[in-house]
């Protein structure tokens, strides 16, 4: 029968993997919303990880591990530019991802792990902004040790700046990513990475420009 599991949180920056830009979409389906909503609420209220710790036990039984979560390095921030983007006056907006948290559930009958993940972040308008509504493109990617199981899904995050507001905080929740397990393939061999879906030009900008975090 199904077994409910631990929660994880992370603001770890993982090494950039070029192959992730070519990954396909992960399998997903509707599942319980309570865990994901709780995760999102924790991010919205605190802005930091609320869940953590390993070796969580319930009724004297050690629970199976959830997949590792983190932010993919070099995709943790994005800068939107106008024109040629030659200097700071061309910055339309910039955004950064903060904390990532997750919860998971094993279905023993189906040999699957259902993962709900959420991450928060901040966006800031720049001097070249001509609108107060933006859409940020983000992704959740799944990698697995031992083989070539790699999947990726892109998600849009709309942000709206109220009059006089230069910064906004956002939370994105992704529910129901389903992963197979069995044998060696419990949750510990999976890694879920989030980041901004960057164009080649945006990725190059991140690599050659020293990023100043939003304050």
N, CA and C of each residue as an Amber inpcrd file, in Angstrom:
protein
   645
   0.8420000  -1.1830000   0.0000000   0.0000000   0.0000000   0.0000000
   0.8770000   1.2330000   0.0000000   0.3320000   2.4150000  -0.3420000
   1.1380000   3.6090000  -0.4610000   1.7980000   3.9730000   0.8560000
   2.9710000   4.5820000   0.7630000   3.6990000   5.0310000   1.9370000
   4.0620000   6.4900000   1.7730000   3.6280000   7.3460000   2.7050000
   3.9480000   8.7650000   2.6400000   5.3740000   8.9780000   3.1380000
   6.0310000  10.0310000   2.5840000   7.4540000  10.1630000   2.8170000
   7.8820000  11.5370000   3.2760000   9.1960000  11.6670000   3.3610000
   9.8230000  12.8610000   3.8950000   9.7260000  14.0380000   2.9410000
   9.9970000  15.2260000   3.4960000  10.0950000  16.4380000   2.7050000
  11.5590000  16.8420000   2.6020000  11.8970000  17.5490000   1.5440000
  13.2590000  18.0390000   1.3570000  13.2310000  19.5180000   1.0210000
  14.3180000  20.2210000   1.3390000  14.4790000  21.6070000   0.9250000
  15.9230000  21.8310000   0.5380000  16.1430000  22.8040000  -0.3600000
  17.5070000  23.0640000  -0.8070000  17.5940000  24.4000000  -1.4980000
  18.7410000  25.0730000  -1.3150000  19.0930000  26.1910000  -2.1780000
  20.4430000  25.9200000  -2.8210000  20.7820000  24.6240000  -2.8950000
  22.0440000  24.2000000  -3.4810000  22.0810000  24.4910000  -4.9780000
  23.2070000  25.0020000  -5.4450000  23.4040000  25.2270000  -6.8750000
  24.1350000  24.0240000  -7.4570000  23.4970000  23.3080000  -8.3790000
  24.0700000  22.1180000  -8.9890000  24.8550000  22.4900000 -10.2520000
  25.8770000  21.7160000 -10.6340000  26.6530000  22.0120000 -11.8400000
  25.7730000  22.0560000 -13.0780000  26.1150000  22.9370000 -14.0040000
  25.3390000  23.0570000 -15.2410000  25.5830000  21.8440000 -16.1260000
  24.5030000  21.2850000 -16.6590000  24.5820000  20.1260000 -17.5370000
  24.0580000  20.5220000 -18.9110000  24.9090000  20.7120000 -19.9110000
  24.4540000  21.1510000 -21.2420000  23.3640000  20.2770000 -21.8200000
  23.3830000  18.9800000 -21.5320000  22.3950000  18.0710000 -22.1200000
  20.9800000  18.3850000 -21.6660000  20.8250000  19.0920000 -20.5410000
  19.4850000  19.3710000 -20.0330000  18.6740000  20.2160000 -21.0020000
  19.3320000  21.0120000 -21.8240000  18.5890000  21.8530000 -22.7660000
  17.8650000  21.0300000 -23.8120000  18.2110000  19.7530000 -23.9290000
  17.5910000  18.9030000 -24.9510000  16.6480000  17.8640000 -24.3480000
  16.4120000  17.9470000 -23.0650000  15.6240000  16.9040000 -22.4180000
  14.1560000  16.9980000 -22.7850000  13.4490000  15.8650000 -22.6380000
  12.0310000  15.8060000 -22.9490000  11.2030000  16.0490000 -21.7080000
   9.8940000  16.0270000 -21.8520000   8.9880000  16.3040000 -20.7470000
   8.8590000  15.1020000 -19.8200000   8.7410000  15.3590000 -18.4800000
   8.5730000  14.2500000 -17.5580000   7.1290000  13.7890000 -17.5020000
   6.9310000  12.5310000 -17.1670000   5.5800000  12.0250000 -16.9560000
   4.9900000  12.6780000 -15.7260000   3.6820000  12.9640000 -15.7580000
   3.0280000  13.5670000 -14.6000000   1.5570000  13.2190000 -14.6300000
   0.9220000  13.3410000 -13.4640000  -0.5140000  13.1260000 -13.3830000
  -1.0180000  13.8280000 -12.1430000  -2.3310000  13.9610000 -12.0480000
  -2.9210000  14.5860000 -10.8810000  -2.7500000  13.6840000  -9.6710000
  -2.4930000  14.3030000  -8.5280000  -2.3620000  13.5460000  -7.2850000
  -2.7750000  14.4610000  -6.1560000  -2.4970000  14.0590000  -4.9230000
  -2.9140000  14.8500000  -3.7890000  -2.3460000  16.2620000  -3.8830000
  -3.1800000  17.2720000  -3.6240000  -2.6960000  18.6430000  -3.6910000
  -2.1860000  19.1270000  -2.3510000  -2.5630000  18.5170000  -1.2710000
  -2.1870000  19.0200000   0.0460000  -0.6880000  19.1680000   0.2210000
   0.1430000  18.1570000  -0.1190000   1.5780000  18.3280000   0.0790000
   2.1440000  19.5040000  -0.6990000   1.7600000  19.6420000  -1.9610000
   2.2960000  20.7270000  -2.7750000   1.8490000  22.0780000  -2.2420000
   0.6010000  22.1790000  -1.8240000   0.1090000  23.4290000  -1.2780000
   0.8270000  23.7780000   0.0080000   1.1090000  22.7900000   0.8180000
   1.8440000  23.0310000   2.0570000   3.2520000  23.5120000   1.7580000
   3.8700000  22.9220000   0.7550000   5.2100000  23.3260000   0.3430000
   5.1970000  24.7730000  -0.1310000   4.2380000  25.1150000  -0.9910000
   4.1550000  26.4750000  -1.5050000   3.8760000  27.4680000  -0.3890000
   3.0180000  27.1010000   0.5390000   2.7050000  27.9850000   1.6550000
   3.9380000  28.2500000   2.5030000   4.7380000  27.2230000   2.7110000
   5.9580000  27.3930000   3.4930000   6.8990000  28.3770000   2.8140000
   7.0270000  28.2780000   1.5020000   7.8790000  29.2010000   0.7660000
   7.3430000  30.6210000   0.8480000   6.0420000  30.7650000   0.6670000
   5.4410000  32.0910000   0.6570000   5.5760000  32.7800000   2.0060000
   5.4650000  32.0130000   3.0800000   5.4910000  32.5960000   4.4120000
   6.8950000  32.8850000   4.9040000   7.8340000  32.0040000   4.5680000
   9.1500000  32.1170000   5.1830000  10.2450000  32.5460000   4.2330000
  10.1170000  32.1660000   2.9620000  11.1850000  32.4430000   2.0240000
  12.4030000  31.5730000   2.2360000  12.2980000  30.5520000   3.0640000
  13.4300000  29.6590000   3.2900000  12.9090000  28.2590000   3.5030000
  13.8290000  27.3120000   3.5730000  13.4300000  25.9160000   3.6870000
  12.7620000  25.6160000   5.0040000  11.6190000  24.9830000   4.9800000
  10.9010000  24.6050000   6.1870000  11.0420000  23.1250000   6.4750000
  11.3740000  22.3680000   5.4580000  11.4310000  20.9280000   5.6200000
  12.8670000  20.4660000   5.4720000  13.2510000  19.4900000   6.2330000
  14.6110000  19.0030000   6.0960000  14.8580000  17.8250000   6.9940000
  16.0960000  17.3810000   6.9850000  16.4600000  16.2590000   7.8270000
  16.2670000  14.9480000   7.1130000  17.2000000  14.0520000   7.3350000
  17.0910000  12.7220000   6.7650000  16.7820000  11.7320000   7.8630000
  16.6630000  10.4810000   7.4700000  16.3680000   9.4160000   8.4330000
  15.0950000   9.7020000   9.2120000  14.0990000  10.2590000   8.5440000
  12.8200000  10.5280000   9.1940000  12.1110000   9.2170000   9.4740000
  11.5950000   9.0790000  10.6660000  10.9430000   7.8390000  11.0520000
   9.5080000   8.0940000  11.4900000   8.6870000   7.1080000  11.2710000
   7.2750000   7.2090000  11.6200000   6.8340000   5.8590000  12.1420000
   6.4290000   5.8200000  13.4070000   6.0140000   4.5560000  13.9960000
   7.1490000   3.5550000  14.0760000   8.3940000   4.0650000  14.1890000
   9.5370000   3.1790000  14.3130000  10.0530000   2.6480000  12.9940000
   9.4590000   3.0720000  11.8600000   9.8670000   2.5840000  10.5430000
  10.5810000   3.6910000   9.7750000  11.7650000   3.4000000   9.2670000
  12.4920000   4.3800000   8.4700000  11.8250000   4.5210000   7.1060000
  11.5390000   5.7570000   6.7110000  10.8590000   6.0160000   5.4500000
  11.8520000   6.0160000   4.2960000  11.3700000   5.6580000   3.1140000
  12.2120000   5.6810000   1.9250000  12.6050000   7.1250000   1.5950000
  13.7320000   7.3250000   0.9250000  14.2130000   8.6850000   0.6570000
  13.4970000   9.3540000  -0.5100000  13.3300000  10.6650000  -0.3920000
  12.8390000  11.4680000  -1.5110000  14.0060000  11.8170000  -2.4310000
  13.7290000  12.1490000  -3.6830000  14.7920000  12.6110000  -4.5770000
  15.4380000  13.8940000  -4.0580000  16.6950000  14.0930000  -4.4230000
  17.3880000  15.3380000  -4.1210000  16.8140000  16.4600000  -4.9870000
  16.7190000  17.6640000  -4.4180000  16.2520000  18.8200000  -5.1870000
  17.2920000  19.9310000  -5.0990000  17.3310000  20.7810000  -6.1190000
  18.2820000  21.8830000  -6.1260000  18.0600000  22.7960000  -7.3150000
  18.8780000  23.8450000  -7.3870000  18.8270000  24.8080000  -8.4880000
  20.0270000  24.5510000  -9.3980000  19.7850000  24.4520000 -10.6940000
  20.8610000  24.2010000 -11.6460000  21.7200000  25.4490000 -11.8050000
  23.0070000  25.3010000 -11.5400000  23.9300000  26.4270000 -11.6160000
  23.9180000  27.0470000 -13.0180000  24.0750000  28.3630000 -13.0520000
  24.0570000  29.1860000 -14.2660000  22.6530000  29.4330000 -14.7860000
  21.6500000  28.7650000 -14.2210000  20.2610000  29.0400000 -14.6040000
  19.4570000  29.5550000 -13.4130000  20.1220000  29.9220000 -12.3320000
  19.4390000  30.3850000 -11.1270000  18.9850000  31.8300000 -11.2370000
  19.4110000  32.5340000 -12.3010000  18.9670000  33.9060000 -12.5160000
  18.8570000  34.1830000 -14.0120000  18.0730000  35.1950000 -14.3480000
  17.8870000  35.5840000 -15.7450000  17.8120000  37.1020000 -15.8150000
  18.3720000  37.6650000 -16.8720000  18.3060000  39.1010000 -17.1190000
  17.6390000  39.3240000 -18.4680000  16.5480000  40.0780000 -18.4600000
  15.8240000  40.4050000 -19.6910000  16.3130000  41.7560000 -20.1890000
  16.7360000  41.8150000 -21.4450000  17.3430000  43.0130000 -22.0070000
  16.5370000  43.5520000 -23.1800000  16.6780000  44.8360000 -23.4320000
  16.0760000  45.4560000 -24.6140000  17.1880000  45.8680000 -25.5680000
  16.8520000  45.9390000 -26.8420000  17.8440000  46.3530000 -27.8230000
  19.0470000  45.4330000 -27.8510000  20.2230000  46.0410000 -27.9140000
  21.4570000  45.2590000 -27.9710000  21.9090000  44.7740000 -26.6030000
  21.3120000  45.3230000 -25.5490000  21.7100000  44.9060000 -24.2080000
  23.1480000  45.2450000 -23.8970000  23.5850000  46.4370000 -24.3090000
  24.9890000  46.8060000 -24.1780000  25.3790000  47.2060000 -22.7620000
  24.4510000  47.7650000 -21.9850000  24.8070000  48.2050000 -20.6340000
  23.6110000  48.0680000 -19.7070000  23.7840000  48.5300000 -18.4720000
  22.7580000  48.3590000 -17.4460000  21.4730000  49.1150000 -17.7610000
  21.5460000  50.1530000 -18.5800000  20.3360000  50.8980000 -18.9270000
  19.4240000  50.1040000 -19.8510000  19.9180000  48.9880000 -20.3970000
  19.1140000  48.1390000 -21.2830000  18.3960000  47.0150000 -20.5410000
  18.5310000  46.9620000 -19.2260000  17.9110000  45.8890000 -18.4440000
  16.4180000  46.1610000 -18.2760000  15.5910000  45.2750000 -18.8180000
  14.1360000  45.3590000 -18.6460000  13.7470000  44.8320000 -17.2690000
  14.3140000  43.7000000 -16.9030000  14.0360000  43.0990000 -15.5980000
  15.0560000  42.0040000 -15.3530000  15.1880000  41.6240000 -14.1040000
  15.9800000  40.4430000 -13.7660000  15.2360000  39.6660000 -12.6930000
  15.5240000  38.3880000 -12.6270000  14.8310000  37.5270000 -11.6660000
  15.7930000  36.4570000 -11.1860000  15.5460000  35.9570000  -9.9900000
  16.3990000  34.9170000  -9.4220000  15.5560000  33.9240000  -8.6400000
  16.0130000  32.6870000  -8.6020000  15.3480000  31.6240000  -7.8460000
  16.0240000  31.4950000  -6.4910000  15.2100000  31.3060000  -5.4520000
  15.7370000  31.1860000  -4.1010000  15.7830000  29.7550000  -3.6110000
  14.7640000  29.3560000  -2.8740000  14.7230000  28.0530000  -2.2220000
  13.8680000  27.0720000  -3.0140000  14.2340000  25.7970000  -2.9380000
  13.4630000  24.7110000  -3.5440000  13.0800000  23.7330000  -2.4460000
  11.8090000  23.3420000  -2.3980000  11.3490000  22.3520000  -1.4260000
  10.5090000  21.3060000  -2.1430000  10.4020000  20.1310000  -1.5500000
   9.6430000  19.0610000  -2.1950000   9.0780000  18.1060000  -1.1640000
   8.1110000  17.3330000  -1.6080000   7.5740000  16.2330000  -0.8230000
   7.3170000  15.0790000  -1.7850000   7.3760000  13.8460000  -1.2890000
   7.1710000  12.7200000  -2.1900000   6.3750000  11.6170000  -1.5020000
   5.8280000  10.7240000  -2.3260000   4.9920000   9.6290000  -1.8410000
   5.2580000   8.3980000  -2.7000000   5.5400000   7.2900000  -2.0550000
   5.7370000   6.0260000  -2.7710000   4.4020000   5.2990000  -2.9190000
   4.1630000   4.7510000  -4.0970000   3.0360000   3.8580000  -4.3280000
   3.6280000   2.4720000  -4.5650000   3.5800000   1.6360000  -3.5400000
   4.1950000   0.3140000  -3.6100000   3.5150000  -0.5510000  -4.6630000
   2.1990000  -0.4280000  -4.7710000   1.4530000  -1.2450000  -5.7360000
   1.8550000  -0.9300000  -7.1750000   2.0690000   0.3470000  -7.4600000
   2.3980000   0.7800000  -8.8230000   3.9020000   0.9080000  -9.0480000
   4.6970000   0.7660000  -7.9900000   6.1610000   0.9370000  -8.0720000
   6.5270000   2.3050000  -8.6380000   5.8900000   3.3490000  -8.0850000
   6.1600000   4.7130000  -8.5260000   6.3860000   5.6190000  -7.3200000
   7.0590000   6.7210000  -7.5830000   7.2460000   7.7840000  -6.6000000
   6.6180000   9.0400000  -7.1820000   5.6850000   9.6440000  -6.4650000
   5.0720000  10.8930000  -6.9010000   5.7250000  12.0430000  -6.1460000
   6.2410000  13.0130000  -6.8800000   6.9720000  14.1290000  -6.2820000
   6.2380000  15.4390000  -6.5530000   6.0190000  16.2140000  -5.5020000
   5.5370000  17.5860000  -5.6180000   6.7120000  18.4940000  -5.2650000
   6.9420000  19.5070000  -6.0730000   8.0850000  20.3950000  -5.8630000
   7.6320000  21.8420000  -5.9890000   8.2640000  22.7310000  -5.2480000
   7.9490000  24.1580000  -5.3360000   9.2310000  24.9560000  -5.1380000
   9.2760000  26.1160000  -5.7550000  10.4220000  26.9990000  -5.5600000
   9.9500000  28.4460000  -5.5590000  10.6990000  29.2920000  -4.8640000
  10.3390000  30.6990000  -4.8090000  11.4270000  31.5420000  -5.4460000
  11.1420000  32.8120000  -5.6180000  12.1190000  33.6980000  -6.2200000
  11.6690000  35.1400000  -6.1640000  12.4880000  36.0010000  -6.7330000
  12.2300000  37.4380000  -6.7380000  12.5050000  37.9860000  -8.1310000
  11.6700000  38.9220000  -8.5640000  11.8710000  39.6120000  -9.8360000
  11.9580000  41.1100000  -9.5740000  12.7300000  41.7930000 -10.3890000
  12.9400000  43.2330000 -10.2030000  12.9370000  43.9340000 -11.5550000
  12.1900000  45.0300000 -11.6430000  12.1590000  45.8120000 -12.8770000
  13.4550000  46.5870000 -13.0590000  13.8750000  46.7400000 -14.3150000
  15.0650000  47.5090000 -14.6340000  14.7140000  48.8360000 -15.2810000
  15.7130000  49.6490000 -15.5940000  15.4620000  50.9800000 -16.1620000
  14.8170000  50.9580000 -17.5420000  14.9380000  49.8530000 -18.2800000
  14.3600000  49.7840000 -19.6250000  12.9640000  49.1670000 -19.6450000
  12.3690000  48.9450000 -18.4890000  11.0470000  48.3120000 -18.4220000
   9.9880000  49.2040000 -19.0530000   9.1470000  48.6180000 -19.9050000
   8.0530000  49.3530000 -20.5400000   6.7000000  48.7490000 -20.1920000
   6.6990000  47.6870000 -19.4010000   5.4670000  47.0330000 -18.9630000
   5.6410000  46.5760000 -17.5260000   4.5160000  46.4000000 -16.8490000
   4.5670000  45.9550000 -15.4570000   4.1120000  44.5050000 -15.3230000
   3.9870000  43.8270000 -16.4370000   3.6130000  42.4090000 -16.4330000
   4.6260000  41.6300000 -17.2680000   5.2040000  40.6060000 -16.6730000
   6.2100000  39.7920000 -17.3460000   5.8730000  38.3170000 -17.1920000
   6.3910000  37.5070000 -18.0870000   6.2660000  36.0530000 -17.9740000
   7.6660000  35.4570000 -17.9650000   7.9950000  34.7900000 -16.8710000
   9.2940000  34.1450000 -16.7350000   9.1610000  32.6790000 -17.1250000
  10.1240000  32.1700000 -17.8540000  10.1270000  30.7540000 -18.2250000
  11.0720000  29.9880000 -17.3050000  10.5320000  28.9640000 -16.6490000
  11.3180000  28.1420000 -15.7360000  11.2100000  26.6790000 -16.1630000
  12.0010000  25.8190000 -15.5380000  11.9170000  24.3960000 -15.8560000
  12.1260000  23.5550000 -14.6040000  11.6400000  22.3300000 -14.6830000
  11.9720000  21.2840000 -13.7150000  12.5360000  20.1200000 -14.5160000
  13.7450000  19.7020000 -14.2040000  14.3970000  18.5960000 -14.9050000
  14.6430000  17.4520000 -13.9350000  14.5730000  16.2340000 -14.4440000
  14.8090000  15.0270000 -13.6500000  16.0050000  14.2890000 -14.2330000
  16.9720000  13.9690000 -13.3960000  18.0890000  13.1300000 -13.8190000
  18.1580000  11.9160000 -12.9010000  18.7830000  10.8520000 -13.3860000
  18.8790000   9.6180000 -12.6020000  20.2570000   8.9860000 -12.7860000
  20.8320000   8.5260000 -11.7150000  22.1090000   7.8300000 -11.7950000
  21.9420000   6.4800000 -12.4820000  23.0370000   5.9480000 -12.9540000
  23.1370000   4.6020000 -13.5330000  22.7090000   4.5150000 -14.9940000
  21.8100000   5.4010000 -15.4500000  21.3560000   5.2860000 -16.8350000
  21.0170000   6.6600000 -17.3890000  20.4120000   6.6860000 -18.5670000
  20.1550000   7.9440000 -19.2710000  18.7250000   8.4330000 -19.0900000
  18.1350000   8.1960000 -17.9300000  16.7710000   8.6650000 -17.6660000
  16.8350000  10.1660000 -17.3750000  16.5070000  10.9900000 -18.3770000
  16.5490000  12.4410000 -18.2380000  15.2860000  13.0310000 -18.8420000
  14.6100000  13.8660000 -18.0760000  13.3760000  14.4760000 -18.5670000
  13.3050000  15.9150000 -18.0870000  12.5330000  16.7140000 -18.8200000
  12.4480000  18.1340000 -18.5040000  11.0980000  18.6930000 -18.9470000
  10.5640000  19.6260000 -18.1360000   9.3110000  20.3000000 -18.4660000
   9.4940000  21.7910000 -18.2200000   9.0340000  22.6130000 -19.1440000
   9.1230000  24.0670000 -19.0190000   7.7990000  24.6140000 -18.4990000
   7.8810000  25.5800000 -17.5740000   6.6950000  26.1880000 -16.9730000
   6.8230000  27.7080000 -17.0260000   5.7180000  28.3690000 -17.3270000
   5.6920000  29.8250000 -17.3240000   5.2510000  30.3420000 -15.9590000
   5.8990000  31.4130000 -15.5130000   5.5660000  32.0410000 -14.2320000
   5.2400000  33.5110000 -14.5010000   3.9620000  33.8980000 -14.4920000
   3.6190000  35.3030000 -14.7010000   3.8920000  36.1240000 -13.4420000
   4.4400000  37.3080000 -13.6160000   4.6660000  38.2200000 -12.4900000
   4.1110000  39.5870000 -12.8710000   3.4640000  40.2320000 -11.9210000
   2.8580000  41.5450000 -12.1460000   3.3620000  42.5040000 -11.0730000
   3.8420000  43.6580000 -11.5010000   4.3130000  44.6910000 -10.5930000
   3.2120000  45.7360000 -10.4250000   2.8040000  45.9680000  -9.2000000
   1.8070000  46.9960000  -8.9350000   2.4300000  48.3740000  -9.1460000
   1.5910000  49.4150000  -9.3530000   2.1300000  50.7660000  -9.5330000
   3.0690000  51.1450000  -8.3900000   4.2340000  51.6340000  -8.7390000
   5.2120000  52.0280000  -7.7420000   6.0500000  50.8860000  -7.1920000
   5.7360000  49.6670000  -7.5980000   6.4550000  48.4930000  -7.0900000
   7.5660000  48.1050000  -8.0540000   8.7800000  47.9260000  -7.5330000
   9.9260000  47.5530000  -8.3560000  10.3070000  46.0850000  -8.2060000
   9.8840000  45.4620000  -7.1060000  10.2190000  44.0630000  -6.8650000
   8.9630000  43.2720000  -6.5180000   8.9170000  42.0170000  -6.9330000
   7.8370000  41.1070000  -6.5460000   8.4450000  39.7430000  -6.2340000
   7.7780000  39.0190000  -5.3490000   8.1760000  37.6530000  -5.0270000
   7.1940000  36.6900000  -5.6940000   7.6860000  35.5430000  -6.0860000
   6.8200000  34.5560000  -6.7320000   7.1010000  33.1760000  -6.1650000
   6.0910000  32.3000000  -6.2790000   6.2130000  30.8950000  -5.8870000
   5.6360000  30.0510000  -7.0160000   6.3710000  29.0470000  -7.4440000
   5.8960000  28.1260000  -8.4710000   5.8170000  26.7260000  -7.8840000
   4.6560000  26.0780000  -8.0410000   4.4430000  24.7160000  -7.5580000
   4.2030000  23.7880000  -8.7460000   4.8730000  22.6690000  -8.7570000
   4.7010000  21.6500000  -9.7960000   4.3270000  20.3480000  -9.1020000
   3.1410000  19.8520000  -9.3920000   2.6230000  18.6680000  -8.7120000
   2.6600000  17.4400000  -9.6150000   2.8470000  16.2970000  -8.9970000
   2.5820000  15.0310000  -9.6600000   3.6070000  14.5480000 -10.6620000
   4.8940000  14.8490000 -10.4590000   5.9210000  14.2120000 -11.2880000
   6.0840000  12.7740000 -10.8080000   5.8680000  11.8080000 -11.6900000
   5.8660000  10.3880000 -11.3120000   7.1350000   9.7180000 -11.8210000
   7.8340000   9.0540000 -10.9110000   9.1010000   8.4000000 -11.2200000
   9.0100000   6.9190000 -10.8880000   9.5300000   6.0490000 -11.7440000
   9.5180000   4.6150000 -11.4400000  10.6010000   4.2630000 -10.4250000
  10.3520000   3.2160000  -9.6450000  11.3950000   2.7380000  -8.7480000
  11.3140000   1.2220000  -8.6500000  12.3480000   0.6490000  -8.0820000
  12.4330000  -0.8020000  -7.9650000  13.8860000  -1.2220000  -8.0270000
  14.2720000  -2.1890000  -7.2540000  15.6660000  -2.5860000  -7.2110000
  16.4960000  -1.4710000  -6.6120000  17.4780000  -0.9840000  -7.3790000
  18.3190000   0.1140000  -6.9080000  17.6370000   1.4690000  -7.0390000
  16.5420000   1.5340000  -7.7650000  15.9580000   2.8140000  -8.1550000
  14.9550000   3.3430000  -7.1430000  15.3870000   3.5730000  -5.8870000
  14.5120000   4.2970000  -4.9790000  14.7450000   5.7900000  -5.1920000
  14.1350000   6.6220000  -4.3560000  14.2120000   8.0580000  -4.5790000
  15.6060000   8.6400000  -4.5300000  16.5410000   7.9570000  -3.8630000
  17.8790000   8.5200000  -3.6830000  18.6770000   8.6130000  -4.9800000
  18.2820000   7.8880000  -6.0190000  19.0490000   7.9530000  -7.2700000
  18.5490000   9.0620000  -8.1950000  17.4490000   9.7110000  -7.8260000
  16.8990000  10.7830000  -8.6540000  17.3390000  12.1530000  -8.1440000
  17.3870000  13.0890000  -9.0570000  17.6620000  14.4800000  -8.7320000
  16.7170000  15.3550000  -9.5470000  15.9780000  16.2370000  -8.8660000
  15.1110000  17.1990000  -9.5390000  15.7680000  18.5690000  -9.4590000
  16.0040000  19.1660000 -10.6200000  16.6740000  20.4580000 -10.7110000
  15.7350000  21.4860000 -11.3190000  15.7380000  22.6910000 -10.7600000
  14.9290000  23.7780000 -11.2990000  15.8540000  24.8930000 -11.7700000
  15.3200000  25.7550000 -12.6330000  16.0820000  26.8930000 -13.1240000
  15.2450000  27.6960000 -14.0950000  15.8130000  28.7630000 -14.6020000
  15.1600000  29.5300000 -15.6530000  15.4970000  28.9100000 -17.0080000
  14.5010000  28.8350000 -17.8790000  14.7110000  28.3450000 -19.2390000
  15.3360000  29.4830000 -20.0390000  16.6260000  29.4070000 -20.2840000
  17.3600000  30.4980000 -20.9040000  17.5430000  30.2780000 -22.3990000
  17.5600000  31.3760000 -23.1340000  17.9800000  31.3180000 -24.5280000
  19.5090000  31.1970000 -24.5480000  20.0980000  30.7900000 -25.6760000
  21.5650000  30.7480000 -25.7430000  22.2030000  32.0940000 -25.4010000
  21.5630000  33.1840000 -25.8120000  22.0940000  34.5170000 -25.5230000
  22.0230000  34.8270000 -24.0300000  20.9240000  34.4390000 -23.3830000
  20.7910000  34.6760000 -21.9430000  21.7960000  33.8500000 -21.1450000
  22.0270000  32.6120000 -21.5740000  23.0140000  31.7790000 -20.8960000
  24.4130000  32.3700000 -21.0470000  24.7370000  32.8340000 -22.2350000
  26.0420000  33.4560000 -22.4600000  26.1890000  34.7210000 -21.6160000
  25.1180000  35.5070000 -21.5060000  25.1370000  36.7170000 -20.6750000
  25.4280000  36.3480000 -19.2240000  24.7800000  35.3030000 -18.7180000
  25.0240000  34.8720000 -17.3420000  26.4830000  34.4770000 -17.1360000
  27.0680000  33.8570000 -18.1430000  28.4400000  33.3550000 -18.0060000
  29.4910000  34.4620000 -18.0610000  29.1930000  35.5340000 -18.7830000
  30.2120000  36.5760000 -18.9370000  29.9630000  37.8000000 -18.0630000
  28.8350000  37.8280000 -17.3530000  28.4860000  38.9930000 -16.5410000
  28.4480000  38.6180000 -15.0660000  29.0620000  39.4380000 -14.2460000
  29.0180000  39.2210000 -12.7970000  27.6390000  39.6150000 -12.2840000
  26.9220000  38.6470000 -11.7080000  25.5400000  38.8970000 -11.2890000
  25.5040000  39.5200000  -9.8990000  24.7030000  40.5660000  -9.7630000
  24.4820000  41.2100000  -8.4670000  23.1140000  40.7740000  -7.9660000
  23.0360000  40.0190000  -6.8630000  21.7470000  39.5260000  -6.3600000
  20.7820000  40.6630000  -6.0450000  19.5080000  40.3810000  -6.1890000
  18.4630000  41.3430000  -5.8490000  18.4340000  41.5220000  -4.3390000
  18.4010000  42.7580000  -3.8950000  18.3760000  43.0580000  -2.4550000
  16.9840000  43.4830000  -2.0260000
